[in-house]
Amino acid sequence: MIEKNQFRGHEQLAYFNDEETGLKAFIAVHNTTLGPGAGGCRMWPYECEMDALNDALRLSRGMSYKNAMAGLPLGGGKAVIIANSKTDKSEELFKAFGRCVQKMGGKYITAEDVGMTTEDMMVIASETDYIAGLPHGDHASGDPSPFTARGVYNGIRAAVKYKLGKDSLEGLTVAVQGVGHVGLFLCELLHNDGAKIIVSDIVQEHLDEAVEKYGVTVVAPDEILSVECDVLSPCALGAVLNDDTIPNLKTTIVAGGANNQLANDSHGVRLMDRGVLYAPDYVINAGGIINVSGETSGNYDLDSINEKVDNIYDTLIHIFERSDEEKRPTNVVADEMAEEIIAKAKAKK
């Protein structure tokens, strides 16, 4: 199993199976050099447990790099619950998951991710001390999605400035794949900046809201990755940049909020070879975990959090410059920068 999945020096992997509630979950902790492994809990109806395992491993490694690049005192961790968020949620299941997090003894801090809500997190919080992103309570700040969207918006601005030499998004076309929590907040920021917005989603209610509020143009889910646009912003699930989709891209910038947008690391080379500027996903979408970090510190300061989210702009410009100087893909450069940060911290310890 280790040879066939996404292990990359992970410190710990836990599998939890609670027959009474039907809970099946993985918690992966990648690296705790900078602090406890922190990352959201995803609820998704994976086709098999190996898919869930690989997702937990890839996402937790991404969280190590995300937290390092954002300058946070947190390591990388992630949880996945194998279940359908539309039909399988129950108070008993979430309490069981909370007990699982508690058993990790603080090595993993959980929060909201795909398929989960702040209300779900409150139920989980009844069984564990190691949680953030709550709607109320000491240092609670609620849904982190607006902070993620703000970071993605700043990242899009950085990419547009670097690639197109423009300081504004006015008149540019941005294609947003997925208008759930993050995608919808992003549409608001893009709309306010004068961008033309094309969207897709598998949930009709999401599309209706985006059309009503921001006058977006809707295309089918299988069309969004090949529409002609200035910026493609994947804000749904991962692995959307692959052998099948990259040849059909009609954009010069990919900058979105989804995790693990590249099907594998080699697709960063493919994008570079096509002249497409790629904003590494775990750098551009760090706004949510930056907000969560503010909660876990016990001293929540909104101004400081917004300043760190806005710094995503400068971090990406630095990555783009180094990528051009070294003639290497942005994802490879970002990985090395994150690893350098972790290695330096480990050496100090």
N, C-alpha and C positions, 0 to 999 in steps of 0.2 A: 504494500500500500504506500509506503513512504517513497518508493521509487517512482510511483505513477501519479503523484499529485503535487501540490504547490508548496511543499515544505521548503522554506528558505531560512534555516537557522532558527526556527521557532523554539521558544523556551518551553511552552506547555500547550497541550491540546486536551480538552476534556469533552467527553460525550455524556450527555445526560438523557436517561430514558425513564420516564415516570408513567407506569402503566395505568395508574388510577386516573390521571388527568389526560393522558394521551400525549404528554410532552415528549418531544424528541428534539434535542438541541445540541449544537456544538458551540463551545467557547474556545477560541484560539488566542493565545498570548504570544506575540512575536518577539518583542524586545522591551525590557523594562529598565534599560540603562538610564534613560532620562526621567523615569517616573513610572507609576503604575500604568499598565496597559489600559488604554481608554478607547472606546469606539462603540458605535451604536449597535442595537439589536435589530436584526432584519427578520421579518416573518414572511416566508415565501413557500409556495407549494412545489418544492424541488422534485424533479422526476425520480431521483434516487438519492440515497444518503451520500454517495461519493460526490455528487454535484454540490450538495450542501457543504460537505467537508472542504472541497476545493475553494468554494466561495469564501468560507470563513478564513481559510489560510491566506488567500490572496488579499482579502480585505484587511486582515489584521496586519499584514506586512505593509500595506498601503498606509495604514494608520500610524505605524512607526515612522515612516517617511514624512507623512503629513504633519505630525506633531513636531518632528525635528525641524522641518522647513519653516513652520510657523513660529518657532522659538518657544514652544510650550514645555512645561515640566512634566510631560506625559510620555509614556511609551505607547506601543501599538497593541490593540486588542480588538476583537470583534466577536459577536455572537450571532448565530442564525438559528431560528426556530423553524422546523420543517412542518409547515401548516399553511392553510389558506386563510389569509387575513379577513376575507369576506364571510367565511362560514365557520371557522374553527376557534374563534376567540372565546375565552371564558375566564372568569375571575379565578377559578381554581387553577387553570393552566398557567396564568401569569404569576400567581402566587408560587406555584411550583418552580417556575423559572427564577423568581426572586430568591428562593432558597438555594438554587444552584449557584447564582451569582455570589451569595453570601458564603457558600462553601469555598469559593476561590480565595477568601480571606483578604480581600483588598488588592489582589494582584490584577484584577480586572474591574473597571468601572464602566457600567453600561449606560446607554442613553437611547434616544429615539432614532430609528432608521426606517427604511422602506417597510410599509405594511403596519407600522406602529404609530400610535398617537400619544400625546401627552397624558391623556386619561389612562391609557394602558400602562404608562410608566408609573402613574400614581399607585396602581394596584401592585405592580412589581415592588415599588418602594416600601410597601407594607411588610415586606419580608427581607429587605436588604438595606444596608447602609451605603452601599457602593453604587450610587446612581446619580445622574444629573439630567437636566433638561425637563424639570418638573414645572407644572403650571403655577403652583403656589407652594409656600413654605419658605424656610430660611434660605436666602440667596437664590431662590428659584427665578428663572427668567422665561419659562415657557418654551414654546416651539422655536428651535434653533434655525428653522428654515429661512426666515428673513435675513439672518446673518450669512448663511450659505449663499443666498441669492445676491447679497451685496458684494460678497467676495468674487462670485462669478462675473458680476457686472464690472467690477474693477479689473478683473482678468481680461475680459473682452476689450475693455478700453485700452489696456496695455498692449494686447495683441494688435489691435487696430492701429495704435500709434506706431508700433514697431514695424508692422508689415505694410500698412497703407499710408503712414505718415499723417494720419488725421487725429485731431484732438477731440472730435465729437462723433457720435454715432448717427447724427441727423442725416436722414436720407439713405442710410445703409440698410441692407436687408439682412435680418438675422433669423435663421431657422431654428426653432426651439423644439427639440424632440422630448415630449413629456411636459405637461403643464399641471403637475400635481403641486405639492407644497412649494418646492423650490422653483419649479418652472413658472408658476403663476406669479410669484413675487418678482422673479426676473423679468417677466413680461411687463410688469408695472414700471420697473426702472428703465427698461428699453423704450417703452412708450413715452415716458417722460423726457427721454433724451432725443425723441424724434425719429427713432428707428422704424423701419417697416418690418413687421413681424409675421412670419409663417410658422404655424404650429401643427403638431399632430399629437394624438393621445388615443389610448384604447378605451378611455372612459368618456362617454358623451357629456356627462355633467361638467367635467373639467373643460372641455372644448366650449360648451355653451357659456360658461363663466368668462373664459378668456375672450370670446367674441364680444360679449356684452360689455365688458369693462374696457377692453383695449383695442377693439376693432381688428383683431388679427385675421389673417387668412388661414383657412384650415385645409390641410391635404391629408391623404390617407397615410397610415403608419408606414406602409411599404414604399412611400414616395419621398418622405421627409429627408432621407439621407442622400438623395440625388437631386434635390431641387437646386436651382441656381440661386446663390446667395453670397454675401460677403463674409458672413460668419455662420458656421454650423455649431449649434450649442446642444450637445446631447445631455439631457437631464432626466433620463429614465434609467434603465438598467445597463449593465456593462457589456463588454465584448462587441460593441456595435461597429468598431473599426477593425475590419478583418479582410481576408482575401477577396470576399465577394463585394464588399461595400466600397473599399478604398478606390478601386478603378472607376467607380461611378460618381465620385464626389465632384461637385461643381462649385467649389469654394476654395479659398486660399488660407482660411483660418478655421481651426477647430478649437473651440473653447467652451466647455460645458461643465455642468455640475455632477454628472454621473460618475460613479466610481468604476475603476477598471475598464475604461473605454476601449483600450487596446486589447484585442483578443490575446495577443502575446507581445513580448517586447520587440520582436522583429518588425512589427507593424509600424513602429516609430520610424524605422528606416524607410519603409514604404512611403510614409507621409512626407518625409524629408525629400526623398527622391522625386516626388511629385510637386515639390515646391509648396507644400501645405504646412503652415506654421501651427504646431500643436502645443497647446497649453497643458502641461502635465496635470492630470485630473486631481491628484491629491494635493497639489499646490493651489490650484484655483478654487477648489471647493472646501477649503479649510475653515471658512467662516463659522460654520456650525460648531466645530470642535473648539475653536477659539472662544466662542461664547460659553461652551460647556466648561472649559478650563477656568473661566471666570467664576463659575459656580463652585467648582471643586476647591478653589483656592480659599474659600471662606470669606473673600473680600471682593464682592461683585462690584465692578466699576465699569459702567456702560461706556464712558468716554475712552477709557483705556482699551476696551474690547473693540470698539469701532476703529480706533487708531491701528490696532493690529490687523484688523480685517482689511483696512485700506492699504496696509503695507504689502498686501498680496500683489498689487500693481508693480511695486519696485522689485519684489522678488522675481516675478516673471520676466521683467525686463532684463534682469541680471542673467537669468537662465537663457533667454533668447540670445543675448550677446555672447555668452560663453559657448553656446551651441554653434553659432556662426564662426567664432574664432577657431574652435576646435574641429569644425566640420563633422559634428556628431549629432545624433537626434536629441531633441529636448528631453525626452523621457530618460535617456541614458545619463545625460548630464545631471538632471534632477536627482536621479537615484544616487549618483556618486556624491553629490553635494549633501544629501541626507545622510548617507553612510559616513561621510567625513565628520559631520556634526556628532553622530552617535559615537564614532571611534574616538573623537577628541574627548568627549565626556567620559567615556570608559577609561581612557588613559589617565584622566585626572583622578578618577576614583581609585 
